[in-house]
Amino acid sequence: MEGPGERLRIGVSGSYGGLNMGDEAILHAIVAQVRASLRAELTVYTRDSADTLRRHRVERAVVIRDLPRDDARREIARLDLLILGGGGILFDGEAERFLREVQLAHELGVPVVVYAVSVGPLAGQANREAVREALDRAAVLTVRDRQSKRLLEEVGVRAEVELTADPALLLEPEALPDDTAAELQALDRERCLVAFSVREPGPAAPDLDVDHYHALLANAADFVADRLDAQVVFVPMERHNEDLQHSHGVVARMRLAERAHVLKRDYTPGQLLTLVGRTGFAVGMRLHFLIFALLQGVPFVALPYASKVRGLVEELQLPAPPLEQTSVGRLLATIDRTWDHREALRARLGAGREELRARARRTHARLLELVRRRGLGGQTDLLAEPDAARLQPG
């Protein structure tokens, strides 16, 4: 452990490395809060160290999951504190991979802060036991949705589980880069812009019926293009082509495909937040796309494919039947009703946004309490008291 007045060595472990802009938004928010309140050297455990160092203000980035156990143990041993999360990282097929660093931290006596994660699906007994064992020993345990809290109680976690909120709720808009002019010119400023979001099937969405949701979104896009005289803008939230491919798959099924545009440039999360703020309405699947709409006060209709998305819409008390139970007629009726009552919805989103942002700040406040209580890295006094006070529970 470092001496008094030196930097706290913090590791951050999550689904980072530029694959998904929602995860990068989470990391951006975590880094910003740490920088506002602590003298810290930040190491991110990532899939792509070069991408993480380029995107974020961190000192180190390590592809720890490629390291043998002994090398990973030495990496964890240099830390004063390990952050697990945020994001939806504890589910079948991935949980044990993300828990290795947590288990090493427990062996080495490094405190672990579980930082506003989502949990599930967890059908496998081995995964349930691994999650219970690892999270029961965490110094701070927070989740971002009620379903995750219930699931942890169900698998037998006895430690206190605090409900906070997604760190990306604290993201701020960023100016758009100069080289976006050509893409933005493709958007018809004379028409209302309606943003759409898709997602690919995968371990986090094992039951996603692609043909079903493509048909739903194509019909919805045609409906808003006609009903609202709108242009539809598809917002890919990840860079490895899946969102682009599925966006084009939806456009190919549209009757009014000439009214659709798929964003192609690699934007930062803050820039995507700015772009979403230029739209008048949104329809989407991905959680952080919906969070961006919420932050910008853009009325939206969600298509919940997973508990983490259902958790957001339930918090906001919005109508959103599960994706697999949604018919074209039901979705179009929901869009029509939501559009007609958009101003009332905008006011509700504003109130819900502030409550969720206050809860999002509580996660970092718990981390600061742990640092103070244990004197980690010699930091019994924090660097930026005004910012630290702002991060206290609201």
DRENVOPA-94216 format. One record per residue (C-alpha): residue number from 1; residue in three letters; x negated, y, z negated. Coordinates in Angstrom, 1 decimal. Each point is the difference from the previous one (the first is absolute). Example, Ala and Ser with C-alpha at 12.3 -4.5 7.8 and 13.67 -1.06 7.14 Angstrom:
BEGIN
NODE  pos  code    east   north      up
NODE    1   Ala   -12.3    -4.5    -7.8
NODE    2   Ser    -1.4     3.4     0.7
//
This chain:
BEGIN
NODE  pos  code    east   north      up
NODE    1   Met     0.0     0.0     0.0
NODE    2   Glu    -1.2     3.5     0.8
NODE    3   Gly    -1.1     2.5    -2.6
NODE    4   Pro     2.0     3.1    -1.2
NODE    5   Gly     0.7     2.6     2.7
NODE    6   Glu    -0.9    -2.3     2.8
NODE    7   Arg     2.4    -1.2     2.7
NODE    8   Leu     2.6    -2.7    -0.7
NODE    9   Arg    -0.5    -2.9     2.4
NODE   10   Ile     3.5    -0.9     1.4
NODE   11   Gly     0.8    -2.7     2.5
NODE   12   Val     3.2     0.1     2.0
NODE   13   Ser     1.2    -3.3     1.4
NODE   14   Gly     2.9    -0.1     2.5
NODE   15   Ser     1.0    -0.6     3.6
NODE   16   Tyr    -2.3     2.8     1.3
NODE   17   Gly    -2.1     0.3     3.2
NODE   18   Gly     2.2     1.9     2.4
NODE   19   Leu     2.4    -2.8     0.9
NODE   20   Asn     3.1     1.8    -1.3
NODE   21   Met     0.7     3.7    -0.5
NODE   22   Gly     2.2    -0.7    -3.0
NODE   23   Asp    -2.9    -1.6    -1.8
NODE   24   Glu    -2.3     2.8     1.0
NODE   25   Ala     2.5     2.5    -1.4
NODE   26   Ile     0.0    -1.9    -3.3
NODE   27   Leu    -3.9     0.1    -0.1
NODE   28   His    -0.1     3.7     0.9
NODE   29   Ala     2.4     0.8    -2.9
NODE   30   Ile    -2.0    -2.1    -2.5
NODE   31   Val    -3.3     1.6     1.0
NODE   32   Ala     1.5     3.5    -0.2
NODE   33   Gln     1.3    -0.6    -3.5
NODE   34   Val    -3.3    -1.5    -1.2
NODE   35   Arg    -2.0     2.9     1.5
NODE   36   Ala     2.4     2.5    -1.7
NODE   37   Ser    -0.6    -1.4    -3.5
NODE   38   Leu    -3.2    -2.1    -0.4
NODE   39   Arg    -3.7     0.0     0.7
NODE   40   Ala     0.0    -3.2     2.0
NODE   41   Glu    -2.0    -2.0     2.5
NODE   42   Leu     2.7    -1.8     2.1
NODE   43   Thr    -0.5    -3.3     1.7
NODE   44   Val     2.7    -1.4     2.3
NODE   45   Tyr     0.3    -3.7     0.6
NODE   46   Thr     1.2     0.0     3.6
NODE   47   Arg     0.2    -2.0     3.2
NODE   48   Asp    -2.0     2.7     2.0
NODE   49   Ser    -2.6     1.9    -1.9
NODE   50   Ala    -0.8     2.5     2.8
NODE   51   Asp     3.7     0.8     0.5
NODE   52   Thr     0.5     0.6    -3.7
NODE   53   Leu    -3.1     2.2    -0.4
NODE   54   Arg     1.1     2.1     3.1
NODE   55   Arg     3.6     0.5    -1.3
NODE   56   His    -0.5     0.5    -3.8
NODE   57   Arg    -2.1     2.0    -2.4
NODE   58   Val    -1.7    -3.0    -1.6
NODE   59   Glu    -3.6    -0.8    -0.7
NODE   60   Arg     0.0    -3.7     0.8
NODE   61   Ala     2.1    -2.5     2.0
NODE   62   Val    -0.6    -3.8    -0.2
NODE   63   Val     1.5    -2.9     1.9
NODE   64   Ile     0.1    -2.0    -3.3
NODE   65   Arg     2.2    -2.8     1.2
NODE   66   Asp    -2.8    -1.1     2.4
NODE   67   Leu    -2.5    -0.3    -2.8
NODE   68   Pro    -0.7    -3.2    -1.8
NODE   69   Arg     1.3    -0.2    -3.6
NODE   70   Asp    -3.4     0.8    -1.6
NODE   71   Asp    -0.5     3.1     2.1
NODE   72   Ala     3.6     1.1    -0.6
NODE   73   Arg    -0.6    -0.5    -3.7
NODE   74   Arg    -3.1     2.3     0.1
NODE   75   Glu     2.1     2.6     1.8
NODE   76   Ile     2.7     0.0    -2.6
NODE   77   Ala    -2.5    -0.1    -2.9
NODE   78   Arg    -1.2     3.5     0.9
NODE   79   Leu     3.5     1.5    -0.5
NODE   80   Asp     1.4     1.8    -3.1
NODE   81   Leu     3.6    -0.5     1.3
NODE   82   Leu     1.7    -1.9     2.8
NODE   83   Ile     3.2     1.2     1.7
NODE   84   Leu     2.2    -2.7     1.6
NODE   85   Gly     2.3     1.6     2.6
NODE   86   Gly     2.1     1.7     0.8
NODE   87   Gly     2.2    -1.5     2.6
NODE   88   Gly     1.7    -3.3     0.7
NODE   89   Ile    -2.9    -2.4    -0.4
NODE   90   Leu     1.2    -2.7    -2.3
NODE   91   Phe     2.0    -2.4     2.1
NODE   92   Asp    -0.3    -3.6     1.3
NODE   93   Gly    -3.0    -0.4     2.2
NODE   94   Glu    -1.9     3.1    -1.3
NODE   95   Ala     0.3     0.1    -3.8
NODE   96   Glu    -2.9    -2.2    -0.9
NODE   97   Arg    -2.3     1.8     2.4
NODE   98   Phe     0.7     3.4    -1.7
NODE   99   Leu    -0.2    -1.5    -3.5
NODE  100   Arg    -3.5    -1.2     0.3
NODE  101   Glu    -1.5     3.3    -1.0
NODE  102   Val     2.5     0.3    -2.8
NODE  103   Gln    -1.0    -3.4    -1.4
NODE  104   Leu    -3.7     1.0     0.3
NODE  105   Ala     0.7     3.2    -1.9
NODE  106   His     1.7    -1.9    -2.8
NODE  107   Glu    -3.0    -2.3    -0.3
NODE  108   Leu    -2.3     3.0    -0.2
NODE  109   Gly     2.1     2.1    -2.4
NODE  110   Val     0.7     2.7     2.7
NODE  111   Pro     3.4     1.6    -0.7
NODE  112   Val     2.6    -0.4     2.8
NODE  113   Val     2.7     2.5     0.9
NODE  114   Val     2.7    -1.5     2.2
NODE  115   Tyr     1.0     3.1     1.9
NODE  116   Ala     3.6     0.1     1.2
NODE  117   Val     0.1    -3.3     1.9
NODE  118   Ser     2.8    -1.9     1.5
NODE  119   Val     0.3    -3.7    -0.7
NODE  120   Gly     1.6    -2.7     2.1
NODE  121   Pro     1.1    -2.1     1.6
NODE  122   Leu    -1.6    -2.6    -2.4
NODE  123   Ala     1.5    -3.4     0.8
NODE  124   Gly    -3.2    -2.0    -0.6
NODE  125   Gln    -0.5    -1.2    -3.5
NODE  126   Ala    -3.8     0.4     0.2
NODE  127   Asn     0.4     3.6     1.1
NODE  128   Arg     2.5     0.7    -2.8
NODE  129   Glu    -2.4    -1.4    -2.6
NODE  130   Ala    -3.0     1.9     1.4
NODE  131   Val     2.0     3.3    -0.1
NODE  132   Arg     1.2    -0.6    -3.5
NODE  133   Glu    -3.5    -0.9    -1.4
NODE  134   Ala    -1.7     3.0     1.8
NODE  135   Leu     2.6     2.7    -0.8
NODE  136   Asp     0.6    -1.1    -3.6
NODE  137   Arg    -3.6     1.1    -0.8
NODE  138   Ala     0.2     3.4     1.7
NODE  139   Ala    -0.7     3.1    -2.1
NODE  140   Val     2.7     1.9     1.9
NODE  141   Leu     2.8    -1.7     2.0
NODE  142   Thr     2.2     2.1     2.3
NODE  143   Val     2.3    -0.9     2.9
NODE  144   Arg     1.7     2.2     2.5
NODE  145   Asp     3.4    -1.6     0.2
NODE  146   Arg     2.5    -1.7    -2.3
NODE  147   Gln     0.1    -3.3     2.0
NODE  148   Ser    -3.8    -0.4    -0.7
NODE  149   Lys     0.6     0.6    -3.7
NODE  150   Arg     2.7    -2.6    -0.1
NODE  151   Leu    -2.1    -2.5     1.9
NODE  152   Leu    -3.0     0.4    -2.4
NODE  153   Glu     2.4    -0.6    -2.9
NODE  154   Glu     1.3    -3.1     1.8
NODE  155   Val    -3.5    -1.5     0.5
NODE  156   Gly    -0.7     0.5    -3.7
NODE  157   Val    -2.2     3.1    -0.2
NODE  158   Arg     0.1     1.1    -3.7
NODE  159   Ala    -1.9     3.2     0.3
NODE  160   Glu     1.9     3.3     0.2
NODE  161   Val     1.0     0.7     3.6
NODE  162   Glu     0.6     3.7     0.6
NODE  163   Leu     2.1     1.2     3.0
NODE  164   Thr    -1.7     2.9     1.7
NODE  165   Ala     0.2     0.8     3.8
NODE  166   Asp    -2.1    -0.2     3.2
NODE  167   Pro    -3.1     2.2    -0.1
NODE  168   Ala     0.7     1.1     3.6
NODE  169   Leu     2.8     2.1    -1.4
NODE  170   Leu    -2.7     2.5    -1.0
NODE  171   Leu    -1.4     0.3     3.6
NODE  172   Glu    -0.1     3.5     1.5
NODE  173   Pro     0.4     0.9     3.7
NODE  174   Glu    -3.1     0.7     2.0
NODE  175   Ala    -0.5     2.2     3.1
NODE  176   Leu     0.2    -1.8     3.3
NODE  177   Pro    -3.3    -0.3     1.9
NODE  178   Asp    -0.5     2.1     3.1
NODE  179   Asp    -0.1    -3.0     2.4
NODE  180   Thr     3.7    -0.8    -0.7
NODE  181   Ala     1.2     2.7     2.4
NODE  182   Ala     0.6    -2.4     2.9
NODE  183   Glu     1.9    -2.5    -2.1
NODE  184   Leu     2.2     2.6    -1.6
NODE  185   Gln     0.8     1.5     3.4
NODE  186   Ala     1.6    -3.3     0.9
NODE  187   Leu     2.6     0.7    -2.7
NODE  188   Asp     3.0     1.9     1.2
NODE  189   Arg     0.3     3.0    -2.3
NODE  190   Glu     3.5     0.8     1.3
NODE  191   Arg     1.4    -3.2    -1.4
NODE  192   Cys     0.3    -1.2    -3.6
NODE  193   Leu    -2.9    -2.4    -0.8
NODE  194   Val     0.9    -3.2    -1.7
NODE  195   Ala    -2.8    -2.1    -1.4
NODE  196   Phe     0.1    -3.8     0.0
NODE  197   Ser    -2.2    -2.6    -1.7
NODE  198   Val    -0.5    -3.7     0.6
NODE  199   Arg    -2.2    -2.7    -1.6
NODE  200   Glu    -1.5    -3.3     1.1
NODE  201   Pro     0.8    -3.4    -1.6
NODE  202   Gly    -2.6    -1.3    -2.3
NODE  203   Pro    -0.6    -1.4    -3.5
NODE  204   Ala     1.7     3.0    -1.6
NODE  205   Ala     3.0    -0.5     2.2
NODE  206   Pro     0.1    -3.7     0.7
NODE  207   Asp     3.7    -0.1     0.9
NODE  208   Leu     0.1     2.9     2.4
NODE  209   Asp     2.0    -0.8     3.1
NODE  210   Val    -1.7     2.1     2.7
NODE  211   Asp     2.7    -0.5     2.7
NODE  212   His     2.7     1.1    -2.5
NODE  213   Tyr    -1.7     3.2    -1.2
NODE  214   His    -1.2     1.0     3.5
NODE  215   Ala     3.7    -0.2     1.2
NODE  216   Leu     1.1     2.0    -3.1
NODE  217   Leu    -2.5     2.8     0.5
NODE  218   Ala     0.4     0.1     3.8
NODE  219   Asn     3.8     0.5    -0.4
NODE  220   Ala    -0.6     2.5    -2.8
NODE  221   Ala    -2.5     2.0     2.1
NODE  222   Asp     2.4     0.1     3.0
NODE  223   Phe     2.8     1.1    -2.4
NODE  224   Val    -1.9     3.0    -1.5
NODE  225   Ala    -1.4     1.0     3.5
NODE  226   Asp     3.6     0.2     1.2
NODE  227   Arg     2.0     1.0    -3.1
NODE  228   Leu    -2.6     2.7    -1.2
NODE  229   Asp    -1.4     0.8     3.5
NODE  230   Ala    -3.3    -1.0    -1.7
NODE  231   Gln    -3.5    -1.1     1.0
NODE  232   Val    -1.2    -3.1    -1.9
NODE  233   Val    -3.6     0.0    -1.3
NODE  234   Phe    -1.4    -3.3    -1.2
NODE  235   Val    -2.6     0.4    -2.7
NODE  236   Pro    -2.5    -2.9    -0.3
NODE  237   Met    -1.3    -0.4    -3.5
NODE  238   Glu    -2.9    -2.3     0.7
NODE  239   Arg    -2.8     0.0     2.6
NODE  240   His    -0.4    -3.6     1.2
NODE  241   Asn     2.6     0.2     2.7
NODE  242   Glu     2.8    -1.9    -1.8
NODE  243   Asp     2.1     3.1    -0.7
NODE  244   Leu    -0.8     1.3     3.5
NODE  245   Gln     1.0    -3.3     1.6
NODE  246   His     3.3    -0.3    -2.0
NODE  247   Ser     0.8     3.7     0.7
NODE  248   His    -0.4    -0.6     3.8
NODE  249   Gly     2.0    -3.2    -0.4
NODE  250   Val     2.9     2.0    -1.4
NODE  251   Val    -0.3     2.7     2.7
NODE  252   Ala     0.1    -2.7     2.7
NODE  253   Arg     3.5    -1.0    -1.3
NODE  254   Met     1.3     3.5     0.0
NODE  255   Arg     2.5     1.3     2.6
NODE  256   Leu    -1.4     3.5    -0.4
NODE  257   Ala    -3.6    -0.9    -0.1
NODE  258   Glu    -1.0     3.3     1.6
NODE  259   Arg     1.0     1.7    -3.2
NODE  260   Ala    -2.5    -2.0    -2.1
NODE  261   His    -3.7     0.8    -0.8
NODE  262   Val    -2.5    -2.2    -1.9
NODE  263   Leu    -2.7     1.9    -1.9
NODE  264   Lys    -3.4    -1.2     1.2
NODE  265   Arg    -2.6     2.0    -1.8
NODE  266   Asp    -1.7    -1.3    -3.2
NODE  267   Tyr     1.3     2.5    -2.6
NODE  268   Thr    -0.8     0.3    -3.7
NODE  269   Pro     2.8    -0.6    -2.5
NODE  270   Gly     0.2     3.8    -0.7
NODE  271   Gln     0.3     0.7     3.7
NODE  272   Leu     2.7    -2.6     0.4
NODE  273   Leu     1.8     1.7    -2.9
NODE  274   Thr    -0.2     3.3     1.9
NODE  275   Leu     1.4    -1.6     3.2
NODE  276   Val     2.9    -1.7    -1.8
NODE  277   Gly     0.8     3.4    -1.5
NODE  278   Arg     0.6     1.3     3.6
NODE  279   Thr     2.8    -2.5     0.5
NODE  280   Gly     3.7     0.5    -1.0
NODE  281   Phe     0.9    -3.5    -0.8
NODE  282   Ala    -1.6    -3.4    -0.5
NODE  283   Val     0.8    -3.7     0.3
NODE  284   Gly    -2.5    -2.5    -1.1
NODE  285   Met    -1.4    -3.1    -1.6
NODE  286   Arg    -3.4     0.7    -1.5
NODE  287   Leu    -0.1     1.2    -3.6
NODE  288   His    -2.5     2.9     0.5
NODE  289   Phe     1.8     1.3     3.1
NODE  290   Leu     3.1     0.3    -2.2
NODE  291   Ile    -2.1     1.6    -2.8
NODE  292   Phe    -1.4     2.5     2.6
NODE  293   Ala     3.6     0.9     1.0
NODE  294   Leu     0.9     0.4    -3.7
NODE  295   Leu    -2.9     2.3    -0.7
NODE  296   Gln     0.9     2.2     3.0
NODE  297   Gly     3.7     0.0    -0.9
NODE  298   Val     1.0    -1.7     3.3
NODE  299   Pro     3.3    -2.0    -0.3
NODE  300   Phe    -0.6    -3.6     0.8
NODE  301   Val     1.6    -3.4     0.4
NODE  302   Ala    -2.1    -3.0    -1.3
NODE  303   Leu     0.0    -3.5     1.3
NODE  304   Pro    -1.3    -1.9    -3.1
NODE  305   Tyr    -1.9    -3.1     0.9
NODE  306   Ala    -1.6    -0.5    -3.4
NODE  307   Ser     0.5     0.7    -3.7
NODE  308   Lys    -2.4     3.0     0.0
NODE  309   Val     2.2     1.8     2.6
NODE  310   Arg     3.2    -1.0    -1.8
NODE  311   Gly    -1.5     1.4    -3.2
NODE  312   Leu    -0.5     3.4     1.6
NODE  313   Val     3.5     0.3     1.4
NODE  314   Glu     1.6    -1.3    -3.2
NODE  315   Glu    -2.0     2.7    -2.0
NODE  316   Leu     1.5     2.6     2.4
NODE  317   Gln     3.5    -1.6    -0.1
NODE  318   Leu     0.2    -0.2     3.8
NODE  319   Pro     2.0    -2.5     2.0
NODE  320   Ala    -2.3    -2.6     1.6
NODE  321   Pro     1.1    -3.6     0.4
NODE  322   Pro    -2.8    -2.5     0.4
NODE  323   Leu    -1.3    -0.2     3.5
NODE  324   Glu     1.0    -3.6     0.6
NODE  325   Gln     3.6     0.9    -0.9
NODE  326   Thr     0.3     3.0     2.2
NODE  327   Ser     1.9    -0.1     3.3
NODE  328   Val    -0.3     2.6     2.8
NODE  329   Gly     3.5     1.4    -0.8
NODE  330   Arg    -0.8     0.3    -3.8
NODE  331   Leu    -3.3     1.8     0.7
NODE  332   Leu     1.5     2.4     2.5
NODE  333   Ala     2.8     0.9    -2.4
NODE  334   Thr    -2.6     0.6    -2.8
NODE  335   Ile    -2.0     2.3     2.3
NODE  336   Asp     3.1     1.9     1.1
NODE  337   Arg     1.2     0.5    -3.6
NODE  338   Thr    -3.5     0.9    -1.3
NODE  339   Trp    -0.4     2.6     2.8
NODE  340   Asp     3.3     1.6    -0.7
NODE  341   His    -0.9     0.3    -3.7
NODE  342   Arg    -3.6     0.8     0.5
NODE  343   Glu    -0.1     3.3    -2.0
NODE  344   Ala     1.5    -1.7    -3.1
NODE  345   Leu    -2.5    -2.8     0.5
NODE  346   Arg    -2.9     2.5     0.3
NODE  347   Ala     1.0     1.5    -3.4
NODE  348   Arg     0.1    -3.5    -1.6
NODE  349   Leu    -3.4    -0.9     1.5
NODE  350   Gly    -1.5     3.2    -1.5
NODE  351   Ala     1.1    -1.0    -3.5
NODE  352   Gly    -1.1    -3.6     0.4
NODE  353   Arg    -3.3     1.1     1.4
NODE  354   Glu    -0.9     2.1    -3.0
NODE  355   Glu     0.9    -2.8    -2.4
NODE  356   Leu    -2.0    -2.6     1.9
NODE  357   Arg    -3.0     2.4     0.3
NODE  358   Ala     0.0     0.5    -3.8
NODE  359   Arg     0.0    -3.8    -0.4
NODE  360   Ala    -2.8    -0.3     2.5
NODE  361   Arg    -2.1     2.3    -2.1
NODE  362   Arg     0.5    -2.2    -3.1
NODE  363   Thr    -2.1    -2.7     1.5
NODE  364   His    -3.1     2.1     0.0
NODE  365   Ala     0.9     1.5    -3.4
NODE  366   Arg    -0.2    -3.6    -1.4
NODE  367   Leu    -3.4    -0.4     1.5
NODE  368   Leu    -1.2     3.3    -1.6
NODE  369   Glu     1.4    -1.2    -3.4
NODE  370   Leu    -2.0    -3.2     0.3
NODE  371   Val    -3.2     2.0     0.9
NODE  372   Arg     0.4     2.3    -3.0
NODE  373   Arg     1.0    -2.8    -2.4
NODE  374   Arg    -3.0    -2.2     0.9
NODE  375   Gly    -2.5     2.8     0.8
NODE  376   Leu    -0.8    -1.7     3.3
NODE  377   Gly    -3.1     1.4     1.6
NODE  378   Gly    -0.3     2.4    -2.9
NODE  379   Gln     3.0     2.0     1.2
NODE  380   Thr     2.0     0.8    -3.1
NODE  381   Asp     0.4     3.5     1.6
NODE  382   Leu     1.3     0.2     3.5
NODE  383   Leu    -1.4     2.3     2.7
NODE  384   Ala     3.0     1.9     1.2
NODE  385   Glu     2.4     0.6    -2.9
NODE  386   Pro     2.6     2.0     2.1
NODE  387   Asp     0.2    -2.8     2.5
NODE  388   Ala     0.0    -2.6    -2.7
NODE  389   Ala     2.9     1.7    -1.7
NODE  390   Arg     1.9     0.0     3.2
NODE  391   Leu    -0.5    -3.8     0.2
NODE  392   Gln     1.6    -0.6    -3.4
NODE  393   Pro     3.5    -1.7     0.0
NODE  394   Gly     2.7     2.4     1.1
//
